[in-house]
């Protein structure tokens, strides 16, 4: 926000200056991490994959049995957050969190239903361009998370502790292995290329079904790239030719080294580059579609 104006955030149905956005310590988000969230990317004139994010939010809420938020409102809240913070023509991330509301601490849900707490903010954001060109070096760690990684829950302690380890070692991300298989990364998905085939863990309770992952799989199918929705065994990790991350913040990001060992020749792979380019074109295209002037009506 700089000093231009105070940041406005969305709290329970209205915009308030961030410094006035108070949440009670009885909030179940604070006490139990009992809530879900979404992060969407604004490219200066459109939200990428808004339908997918909306659908995933609806699913996360249903799986958590968390009622009281109308998911139809999600795009409009995001749009309003950009507008009130003058971010419409910028690149930004919008975050929205919904918790099970405030109630004195009990492990069971509040007996008398309470309204959910809904909090959102928008922030200017651009990915690291250098990382996109050179590729990134990441860690490999055991997956210590719970068994419902498909829910976009704010309970992210396993992700946070793991990512912190990677960060302290100067690494960009960490990927996880569970029962001898690669699952995903701490805040992105991981995809591999082996003998020309694109591999990634199938949708399951062990990964978050990334919206970007879905877009990348669609782009790959359009490009005629073979896809195998099978997890890569840990034992095959270093015989993969290419690896890359996908996610709202990382887009399509080549991985050149995992836990001190090169992937392929240690530079971004060919199919990775192809998908990165296809993703870039998609963004340009969506932008063009959005700003294309409405043709004048011609009456014959
Ligand atoms: N993270 N896996 C995990 C564990 C994630 O947290 C994310 C997203 C992804 C990628 O999903 P998507 O393509 O829909 O962004 C995969 C968000 C950006 C975050 O927590 O900030």
Boltz pocket constraint, residues with backbone or C-beta under 6 A from the ligand:
constraints:
  - pocket:
      binder: B
      contacts: [[A, 39], [A, 149], [A, 159], [A, 184], [A, 185], [A, 186], [A, 187], [A, 188], [A, 189], [A, 208], [A, 209], [A, 210], [A, 211], [A, 212], [A, 213], [A, 246], [A, 247], [A, 248], [A, 249]]
      max_distance: 6.0
